[in-house]
Amino acid sequence: MFSTSARACQNLLSGIKVSQRFQSTLVIAEHNNENLLPITRHAITAANKLGGEVSVLVAGTKCGTVAEQAAQVQGASRVLVAEGDAFKGLLPESVTPLVLATQQQFKFTHIVAGASAFGKSLLPRVAAKLDVSPISDVVDIKDKDTFVRTIYAGNAILTLKAKDAVKVLSVRGTSFEPAADGGSGGKSEPAPSGDYASKVSEFVSQELSKSDRPELTSAKVVISGGRGMKSGDNFSLLYKLADKMNAAVGASRAAVDAGFVPNDLQIGQTGKIVAPELYIAVGISGAIQHLAGMKDSKTIVAINKDPEAPIFQVADYGLVADLFKAVPELTEKL
Ligand SMILES: Cc1cc2nc3c(=O)[nH]c(=O)nc-3n(C[C@H](O)[C@H](O)[C@H](O)COP(=O)(O)OP(=O)(O)OC[C@H]3O[C@@H](n4cnc5c(N)ncnc54)[C@H](O)[C@@H]3O)c2cc1C
């Protein structure tokens, strides 16, 4: 009797097609050992759009405070913490085996990170090791398998259905609201332990530029200068205006290549992607590679002396004027 019903049960189970595991997502936290960076909050929002439980992996040297912050974020139900010298500088060579070990243990259906320099160097490695296709620069999530991403420097939008068992996604911060604090306090537990020290690279040091101005990718107002600024010294015009508007200052690649400003200010296809409430382009022609980094801004203002400049095609407000006259006037009036 027992064996018959056991066989019946087995037959029944084998008849059921187990098409998928429960939804669960791992978000890889980006931080500086003191604070969770805003991009992680955007990634947590994206992860929650996928449905299912969201775990956040915090790896670092002394990252206890960051783990506590992550546990407070709405939608983070579990925080996995990995502390050790191996994670100094968060080298992708050390974080990749940690992510793989975590994946091996928890069998997540999705792995998500921000489409930042960190995410861009980590996720392709993880995807290659899992033998799945990475899905980069995701700007919308339709359902657990269907993602919207930009291609051709943001000039075309692609909707794709991923069939891989594990989906590895980098998400654009500008496309997902940052998840706020106020979660019920996700439970914190250690990530799988192991020897994660990289054999091929070693973190030596980093020099971070310090600024009292808002961070470029999260500022509500961004003022950018292009080749039309003529020199680095002339950027002081933009800094004065930025001070009045609590704005961040950005630049086109031409301005960076000419040495006017450092390259962490570059906005565009090969620079940062921004989508502030207000973007003011000063002496920038509006090449597609620049537009790729700012055209999702809510309001775009362009100041250019050439009425034919392509930037006017995307601008909500355009001022055909000499910037050396218009910018000081604007600063004074503000
Ligand atoms: C693979 C690739 C990737 C790239 N990635 C990026 C990227 O990430 N970001 C990026 O920005 N570019 C990028 N570029 C470069 C891009 O193609 C353009 O060359 C660049 O954006 C031009 O910068 P610009 O508008 O400052 O300079 P220009 O095109 O030279 O325009 C300068 C503008 O200033 C105006 N001007 C001059 N003097 C004044 C004045 N006194 N008052 C008012 N206006 C004035 C001119 O009318 C002109 O429109 C990339 C290119 C390639 C091939």
The ligand as an SDF file (V2000), in Angstrom:
LIG
                    3D

 53 58  0  0  0  0  0  0  0  0999 V2000
   33.3240   56.3540  -29.6400 C   0  0  0  0  0  0  0  0  0  0  0  0
   33.0880   57.7780  -29.2450 C   0  0  0  0  0  0  0  0  0  0  0  0
   32.6770   58.0320  -27.9570 C   0  0  0  0  0  0  0  0  0  0  0  0
   32.4440   59.3540  -27.5610 C   0  0  0  0  0  0  0  0  0  0  0  0
   31.9970   59.5960  -26.2790 N   0  0  0  0  0  0  0  0  0  0  0  0
   31.6840   60.8600  -25.9290 C   0  0  0  0  0  0  0  0  0  0  0  0
   31.1560   61.1540  -24.6430 C   0  0  0  0  0  0  0  0  0  0  0  0
   31.0090   60.2770  -23.7890 O   0  0  0  0  0  0  0  0  0  0  0  0
   30.8420   62.4330  -24.3550 N   0  0  0  0  0  0  0  0  0  0  0  0
   30.9840   63.4620  -25.2540 C   0  0  0  0  0  0  0  0  0  0  0  0
   30.6590   64.6110  -24.9050 O   0  0  0  0  0  0  0  0  0  0  0  0
   31.5080   63.2110  -26.4650 N   0  0  0  0  0  0  0  0  0  0  0  0
   31.8740   61.9470  -26.8240 C   0  0  0  0  0  0  0  0  0  0  0  0
   32.4160   61.7310  -28.0300 N   0  0  0  0  0  0  0  0  0  0  0  0
   32.8330   62.8950  -28.8370 C   0  0  0  0  0  0  0  0  0  0  0  0
   31.6960   63.5410  -29.6340 C   0  0  0  0  0  0  0  0  0  0  0  0
   31.5660   62.9060  -30.8700 O   0  0  0  0  0  0  0  0  0  0  0  0
   31.9770   65.0330  -29.8640 C   0  0  0  0  0  0  0  0  0  0  0  0
   33.2220   65.1580  -30.5070 O   0  0  0  0  0  0  0  0  0  0  0  0
   32.0160   65.8780  -28.6030 C   0  0  0  0  0  0  0  0  0  0  0  0
   30.8730   65.6270  -27.8160 O   0  0  0  0  0  0  0  0  0  0  0  0
   32.0510   67.3580  -28.9810 C   0  0  0  0  0  0  0  0  0  0  0  0
   32.1870   68.1180  -27.8320 O   0  0  0  0  0  0  0  0  0  0  0  0
   31.7040   69.6360  -27.8290 P   0  0  0  0  0  0  0  0  0  0  0  0
   30.2580   69.7040  -28.1470 O   0  0  0  0  0  0  0  0  0  0  0  0
   32.1730   70.2340  -26.5600 O   0  0  0  0  0  0  0  0  0  0  0  0
   32.5920   70.2800  -28.9620 O   0  0  0  0  0  0  0  0  0  0  0  0
   32.2160   70.8280  -30.3950 P   0  0  0  0  0  0  0  0  0  0  0  0
   31.4640   69.8080  -31.1730 O   0  0  0  0  0  0  0  0  0  0  0  0
   33.4380   71.3820  -30.9800 O   0  0  0  0  0  0  0  0  0  0  0  0
   31.1740   71.9980  -30.0750 O   0  0  0  0  0  0  0  0  0  0  0  0
   31.5440   73.1920  -29.4610 C   0  0  0  0  0  0  0  0  0  0  0  0
   30.3100   74.0810  -29.5090 C   0  0  0  0  0  0  0  0  0  0  0  0
   30.5780   75.2740  -28.8150 O   0  0  0  0  0  0  0  0  0  0  0  0
   29.9330   76.3450  -29.4920 C   0  0  0  0  0  0  0  0  0  0  0  0
   30.6310   77.5900  -29.1290 N   0  0  0  0  0  0  0  0  0  0  0  0
   31.9230   77.9230  -29.4040 C   0  0  0  0  0  0  0  0  0  0  0  0
   32.2070   79.1390  -28.8860 N   0  0  0  0  0  0  0  0  0  0  0  0
   31.0770   79.5570  -28.2510 C   0  0  0  0  0  0  0  0  0  0  0  0
   30.7480   80.7450  -27.5440 C   0  0  0  0  0  0  0  0  0  0  0  0
   31.6340   81.7370  -27.3510 N   0  0  0  0  0  0  0  0  0  0  0  0
   29.4860   80.8640  -27.0600 N   0  0  0  0  0  0  0  0  0  0  0  0
   28.5650   79.8850  -27.2390 C   0  0  0  0  0  0  0  0  0  0  0  0
   28.8200   78.7500  -27.9110 N   0  0  0  0  0  0  0  0  0  0  0  0
   30.0770   78.5820  -28.4170 C   0  0  0  0  0  0  0  0  0  0  0  0
   30.0590   75.9870  -30.9460 C   0  0  0  0  0  0  0  0  0  0  0  0
   29.0520   76.6370  -31.7040 O   0  0  0  0  0  0  0  0  0  0  0  0
   29.8920   74.4770  -30.9150 C   0  0  0  0  0  0  0  0  0  0  0  0
   28.5350   74.1060  -31.1340 O   0  0  0  0  0  0  0  0  0  0  0  0
   32.6680   60.4220  -28.4640 C   0  0  0  0  0  0  0  0  0  0  0  0
   33.0820   60.1400  -29.7610 C   0  0  0  0  0  0  0  0  0  0  0  0
   33.3050   58.8410  -30.1410 C   0  0  0  0  0  0  0  0  0  0  0  0
   33.7420   58.5590  -31.5370 C   0  0  0  0  0  0  0  0  0  0  0  0
  1  2  1  0
  2  3  1  0
  2 52  2  0
  3  4  2  0
  4  5  1  0
  4 50  1  0
  5  6  2  0
  6  7  1  0
  6 13  1  0
  7  8  2  0
  7  9  1  0
  9 10  1  0
 10 11  2  0
 10 12  1  0
 12 13  2  0
 13 14  1  0
 14 15  1  0
 14 50  1  0
 15 16  1  0
 16 17  1  0
 16 18  1  0
 18 19  1  0
 18 20  1  0
 20 21  1  0
 20 22  1  0
 22 23  1  0
 23 24  1  0
 24 25  2  0
 24 26  1  0
 24 27  1  0
 27 28  1  0
 28 29  2  0
 28 30  1  0
 28 31  1  0
 31 32  1  0
 32 33  1  0
 33 34  1  0
 33 48  1  0
 34 35  1  0
 35 36  1  0
 35 46  1  0
 36 37  1  0
 36 45  1  0
 37 38  2  0
 38 39  1  0
 39 40  1  0
 39 45  2  0
 40 41  1  0
 40 42  2  0
 42 43  1  0
 43 44  2  0
 44 45  1  0
 46 47  1  0
 46 48  1  0
 48 49  1  0
 50 51  2  0
 51 52  1  0
 52 53  1  0
M  END
$$$$
